[in-house]
Amino acid sequence: MNDDAAQPPVQPPLSALRSQAEVAEAMRRSSLRMSALVANLLDNALRHTPAGGRITVTATRADDQLRVQVTDT
């Protein structure tokens, strides 16, 4: 009989759980900041682009980074 099978699963220490919660919260805040940043860029482009002008939004991914570009005429 295998004694390892009878052992309960190892739980991460409370400090690791807290760290995971902190990471999740930091990601949520980062997402909110990114949304506000993109909204601000779009608002500026809409405000400063003359009638008939064009606003282009592109997003590209390179490795673990995201590049968002807003251009206007």
C-alpha positions as CSV (number, residue, x, y, z in Angstrom):
1,M,0.0,0.0,0.0
2,N,1.2,3.5,-0.9
3,D,1.4,5.8,2.2
4,D,1.6,8.9,-0.1
5,A,-1.9,8.3,-1.4
6,A,-3.3,8.5,2.1
7,Q,-1.8,12.0,2.8
8,P,-4.0,15.1,2.4
9,P,-3.0,17.5,-0.3
10,V,-0.4,20.0,0.7
11,Q,-2.0,23.5,1.2
12,P,0.0,26.6,0.5
13,P,0.9,28.6,3.5
14,L,-1.4,31.5,4.5
15,S,1.2,34.0,3.4
16,A,1.1,32.5,-0.2
17,L,-2.7,32.7,-0.2
18,R,-2.4,36.3,0.8
19,S,0.2,37.0,-1.9
20,Q,-2.1,35.4,-4.5
21,A,-5.0,37.7,-3.3
22,E,-2.6,40.7,-3.5
23,V,-1.6,39.7,-7.0
24,A,-5.2,39.4,-8.1
25,E,-6.0,42.8,-6.6
26,A,-3.0,44.4,-8.3
27,M,-4.1,42.9,-11.6
28,R,-7.6,44.3,-11.1
29,R,-6.3,47.7,-10.3
30,S,-3.9,47.6,-13.3
31,S,-6.8,46.6,-15.6
32,L,-8.8,49.6,-14.3
33,R,-5.9,51.9,-14.9
34,M,-5.4,50.6,-18.4
35,S,-9.1,51.1,-19.2
36,A,-8.9,54.7,-17.9
37,L,-5.7,55.3,-19.9
38,V,-7.3,54.1,-23.2
39,A,-10.5,56.0,-22.5
40,N,-8.4,59.2,-22.0
41,L,-6.4,58.6,-25.2
42,L,-9.7,58.1,-27.2
43,D,-11.3,61.1,-25.5
44,N,-8.3,63.3,-26.5
45,A,-8.3,62.0,-30.0
46,L,-12.1,62.6,-30.4
47,R,-11.7,66.1,-29.0
48,H,-8.8,67.1,-31.1
49,T,-9.5,65.4,-34.4
50,P,-11.3,67.7,-36.9
51,A,-14.6,66.7,-38.6
52,G,-13.8,64.2,-41.3
53,G,-10.6,63.2,-39.6
54,R,-9.7,59.6,-38.8
55,I,-8.8,57.9,-35.5
56,T,-7.0,54.6,-35.6
57,V,-6.6,52.3,-32.6
58,T,-4.2,49.4,-32.8
59,A,-3.1,46.9,-30.2
60,T,-0.2,44.6,-30.7
61,R,1.3,41.9,-28.5
62,A,5.0,41.2,-28.2
63,D,6.0,38.5,-25.7
64,D,4.4,39.5,-22.4
65,Q,3.7,43.1,-23.4
66,L,0.7,44.9,-25.0
67,R,1.2,48.0,-27.1
68,V,-1.9,50.2,-27.6
69,Q,-1.5,53.0,-30.1
70,V,-4.0,55.7,-30.9
71,T,-3.4,58.0,-33.8
72,D,-5.5,60.7,-35.3
73,T,-5.3,63.1,-38.2
